[in-house]
Amino acid sequence: MEKSKVYFTKKINADNLIKIYDVLGVKLTGKVGVKVSTGERGSKGYLKADLISPLVKMLNGTIIECNTAYPGARNTKEDHLEVAKEHGFTSFADVDIMDGDGEFKIPVNDGKHLKYDIVGNNFKNYDSILNLAHGKGHAMGGFGANLKNQSIGIASRNGKAYIHSCGKTEDPDKCWSVDYEQKDFIESMAEAAKAVADYCKDNNKQIVYITIANAISVDCDCDANQGDPVMGDIGIFASLDPVANDQAFIDALWNSTDPGHEKMMERVDRQEGRHITEYAESIGLGTTDYELIEI
C-alpha cells in the first residue's frame, strides 16, 4: 500500500483550518455533517466556535453528534442540545443529535468483536462528512482523534454501549459492568470506525479527516472534570485516511520536546491506545505509513 498523505500546519487558527481543508482537494457537497464532540458540561477543551465556525459556515455544515452512554448532561437529545448551545455550537450552525430520532445498524465486515455498528438514525441524511476531531487524551481509549470520533462519536447511545462492551450488550446501564480485555475495546472502536467508512463508501458519501491538536489534556472533552492541558499546542492534521491522520498525531506526541508529552504518552500506553492504528490498518481502514506535508 502506498503512503497516505497527511497535511500539517503548526499555526492553529480559523484561516489555516480552511486552508488545510482546501489542500485536501476534496469538495464536500450536498448536506454536510460536521462530526465534532460538543463536550460534556464542565469540560473546557472542546473545539471552540471562533476556531471552527468559518469552515463550518463555508461548508453550510450541520454539527452532528449522538448521545452519551454514560449518565451526564448529554445522554438525552434535549439535554445534549442545551449543552451544545452553552458551548456555542448553535450560534453558527444547526445541531443534529442524530440518535434523538432513533438508530439503525450498519454491517461490520469480518469483525472479531462486533457483528454490527449502531449509529444515529439521522446519519443517513448526510451526503458528506467532515470528521473534525480534537486531539487529546482519553481515560478509556488512551487518546481520542479521528478514529474515536468516527466510532464512539457516530454510534448511538446503544451503539456506544455495544462498542464499550466489545459486542456483549447494547444496554447503556449494563455496559459498564461487563468484563472485557482492554485491547478488545480498542479493536472494537476500530471495527466501528471501519463500519462507518464502509457504509459511507457503499453509499457514495465522502469523508475527510481533520484533527486539531490544541488544549491537549490527558482527559477527553467528555470528562466533566477535564484537567488542564499538559502540553503546548501541536497543530492541525488533515488527510483522507483516518489511520494515517491518527498515526501522525500519535507520532507528534511521541516526538514532541514538550516535557508534558510524557504524561500524554503514559495515558495513551496505559490504555494500549496505540493499538488502534495498527489494528485499523490490519482490517483495511487505512495505513500507518504516511507522508507528512507541512503547509
C-alpha positions in Angstrom: 0.0 0.0 0.0 1.4 3.4 -0.9 1.9 6.1 1.7 -1.1 8.2 2.6 -0.7 12.0 2.5 -1.1 13.8 5.8 -1.1 17.6 5.7 0.0 19.6 8.7 0.2 23.2 9.9 1.6 24.3 13.2 -0.4 27.5 13.4 -3.9 26.9 14.7 -6.4 29.4 13.6 -9.6 29.6 11.5 -7.8 30.7 8.3 -5.4 27.7 8.5 -8.2 25.3 9.2 -9.9 26.4 5.9 -6.5 26.3 4.1 -5.8 22.7 5.2 -9.2 21.6 4.2 -8.7 23.2 0.8 -5.3 21.5 0.4 -7.0 18.1 0.6 -8.5 18.8 -2.8 -11.9 17.3 -2.0 -15.1 19.4 -2.0 -17.7 18.1 0.4 -21.1 18.6 -1.3 -24.8 18.2 -0.6 -25.9 18.1 3.0 -22.6 18.2 5.0 -22.4 16.7 8.5 -19.6 18.0 10.7 -18.8 15.5 13.4 -17.3 17.2 16.5 -17.6 16.5 20.2 -19.8 19.1 21.8 -18.0 18.5 25.1 -19.5 17.4 28.4 -20.8 20.2 30.6 -17.8 21.2 32.8 -15.2 20.3 30.2 -13.0 23.0 28.6 -11.0 21.5 25.7 -13.8 21.1 23.1 -13.3 22.9 19.8 -14.4 26.5 20.1 -16.8 28.4 17.8 -14.3 31.1 16.8 -11.9 28.5 15.5 -14.2 26.1 13.6 -17.2 28.3 12.7 -15.7 29.9 9.5 -15.1 26.4 8.0 -18.4 25.0 9.1 -20.2 28.0 7.6 -18.3 27.8 4.4 -19.5 24.2 4.0 -23.0 25.1 5.1 -22.5 22.3 7.6 -24.6 20.8 10.3 -22.9 19.9 13.6 -23.7 16.2 14.1 -23.5 14.3 17.4 -25.0 11.3 19.3 -26.0 10.9 22.9 -23.6 9.5 25.5 -23.9 6.1 27.0 -22.7 7.3 30.4 -25.1 9.3 32.7 -24.4 13.0 32.4 -25.6 16.2 30.7 -25.7 14.8 27.1 -27.5 11.4 27.4 -30.8 12.8 26.1 -31.5 14.9 23.0 -32.9 17.8 24.9 -30.1 18.0 27.4 -27.5 17.5 24.7 -28.9 20.3 22.7 -28.8 22.6 25.7 -25.0 21.8 26.3 -24.3 22.4 22.6 -26.0 25.8 23.0 -23.9 26.6 26.1 -20.7 25.6 24.3 -21.5 27.9 21.4 -22.2 25.4 18.6 -25.8 26.6 18.0 -24.6 30.1 17.4 -23.2 29.3 14.0 -24.8 26.0 12.8 -27.7 23.7 13.2 -27.0 20.9 15.7 -28.4 17.4 15.0 -28.3 14.9 17.8 -28.7 12.0 15.3 -29.9 9.3 17.7 -32.6 11.6 19.1 -34.7 10.3 16.3 -33.8 6.6 16.6 -30.9 4.5 15.3 -30.0 1.9 12.7 -27.5 -0.9 12.3 -24.7 -1.0 9.7 -22.6 -4.0 9.0 -19.2 -4.7 10.5 -17.3 -6.8 7.9 -15.2 -9.6 9.4 -15.2 -8.2 12.9 -13.6 -10.1 15.8 -15.8 -8.4 18.4 -18.7 -6.5 16.8 -21.3 -8.1 14.5 -22.6 -4.6 13.5 -22.4 -0.9 14.5 -25.4 1.1 15.7 -25.5 4.7 14.6 -27.8 7.6 14.9 -30.8 7.4 12.6 -30.2 10.9 11.1 -26.7 9.9 9.9 -28.3 8.6 6.7 -29.4 12.1 5.9 -25.9 13.4 5.2 -24.3 13.3 1.8 -20.7 14.0 3.0 -18.9 14.1 6.4 -16.2 16.2 7.9 -14.7 14.2 10.8 -13.4 17.2 12.8 -11.7 15.8 15.8 -10.0 17.3 18.9 -6.7 15.5 19.6 -6.4 14.8 23.3 -6.1 12.0 25.8 -8.9 9.8 26.9 -9.4 7.8 30.1 -10.7 4.7 28.4 -9.2 4.8 24.9 -5.8 6.4 25.8 -6.3 9.1 23.2 -9.1 10.5 21.0 -8.8 11.7 17.5 -10.4 10.8 14.2 -10.9 7.0 14.8 -12.6 7.6 18.1 -14.7 10.4 16.7 -15.9 8.1 13.9 -16.6 5.1 16.2 -17.9 6.1 19.6 -18.8 9.6 18.2 -21.2 8.5 15.5 -22.6 5.5 17.4 -25.9 6.0 19.0 -26.3 5.7 22.8 -27.0 2.0 22.5 -24.2 1.7 19.9 -21.7 3.2 22.3 -22.7 0.6 24.9 -22.2 -2.1 22.3 -18.7 -0.8 21.4 -17.7 -0.3 25.1 -18.8 -3.8 26.0 -16.9 -5.3 22.9 -20.2 -6.5 21.5 -21.7 -8.1 24.6 -24.6 -5.7 25.3 -26.4 -2.8 23.8 -27.7 -1.6 27.2 -26.1 1.6 28.4 -27.0 0.6 32.0 -25.2 -2.7 31.7 -22.2 -2.0 29.5 -20.0 -0.5 32.3 -20.1 -3.8 34.4 -19.1 -6.0 31.5 -15.7 -7.7 31.8 -13.5 -7.2 28.7 -9.9 -7.0 27.7 -8.6 -3.5 27.1 -7.2 -4.5 23.6 -10.6 -5.8 22.7 -12.2 -2.4 23.4 -9.6 -0.7 21.3 -10.2 -3.1 18.5 -14.0 -2.7 18.8 -13.6 1.1 18.3 -11.5 0.4 15.1 -14.2 -2.0 13.8 -16.9 0.6 14.4 -14.9 3.3 12.6 -14.3 0.9 9.7 -18.1 0.1 9.6 -18.8 3.9 9.2 -16.2 4.2 6.5 -17.6 1.2 4.6 -21.2 2.5 4.9 -20.1 5.9 3.5 -18.2 4.3 0.7 -21.1 2.0 -0.2 -23.5 4.9 -0.3 -21.2 7.4 -2.1 -20.7 9.6 0.9 -17.3 11.3 1.1 -15.4 11.7 4.4 -12.5 13.9 5.1 -10.5 13.8 8.4 -9.1 16.8 10.3 -7.6 16.7 13.9 -6.9 19.9 15.8 -4.2 19.2 18.4 -4.7 22.1 20.9 -5.6 22.3 24.6 -4.1 18.8 24.9 -5.3 17.3 28.2 -4.9 13.7 29.3 -8.7 13.8 29.7 -11.3 13.7 27.0 -13.8 16.5 26.3 -16.4 14.0 27.5 -15.0 14.4 31.1 -16.9 16.9 33.1 -13.8 17.4 35.3 -11.4 17.6 32.4 -7.9 18.6 33.6 -5.9 21.5 32.2 -3.7 21.0 29.1 -0.5 19.1 30.0 1.5 20.3 26.9 1.5 23.0 24.3 -0.5 23.0 21.1 0.9 20.9 18.2 -1.1 21.9 15.1 -3.7 20.7 12.6 -3.5 17.4 10.8 -5.6 16.6 7.7 -5.9 13.5 5.5 -8.3 11.4 3.5 -7.0 8.4 5.6 -8.1 8.3 9.3 -5.5 5.8 10.3 -2.7 7.9 8.8 -4.1 11.0 10.4 -4.3 9.4 13.9 -0.8 7.9 13.5 0.6 11.3 12.6 -1.0 12.8 15.8 0.4 10.0 17.9 3.9 10.3 16.3 3.8 14.1 17.0 3.0 13.4 20.7 5.9 10.9 20.9 8.4 13.2 19.1 7.5 16.3 21.0 10.2 18.0 23.1 7.5 19.4 25.4 8.1 17.9 28.9 4.3 17.4 29.3 4.3 14.8 26.5 5.5 12.2 28.9 2.1 12.5 30.7 0.3 12.0 27.4 2.5 9.0 26.5 1.7 7.4 29.8 -2.0 7.9 29.4 -2.0 6.5 25.9 0.1 3.5 26.6 -1.7 2.7 30.0 -4.8 2.1 27.9 -3.0 0.5 24.9 -4.2 3.3 22.8 -1.6 3.0 20.1 -3.0 -0.4 19.2 -6.0 1.2 17.4 -4.0 2.3 14.4 -2.2 -1.0 13.9 -5.5 -2.9 14.2 -7.4 -0.5 12.0 -4.6 -0.9 9.4 -4.9 -4.7 9.7 -8.6 -4.6 8.9 -8.1 -2.4 5.9 -9.3 1.0 7.1 -6.1 2.8 6.1 -2.4 2.8 6.6 0.0 3.8 9.3 2.6 4.6 6.6 2.2 8.3 5.7 4.0 11.3 4.1 3.8 14.4 6.3 3.4 17.5 4.1 3.7 20.8 6.0 1.8 23.7 4.6 
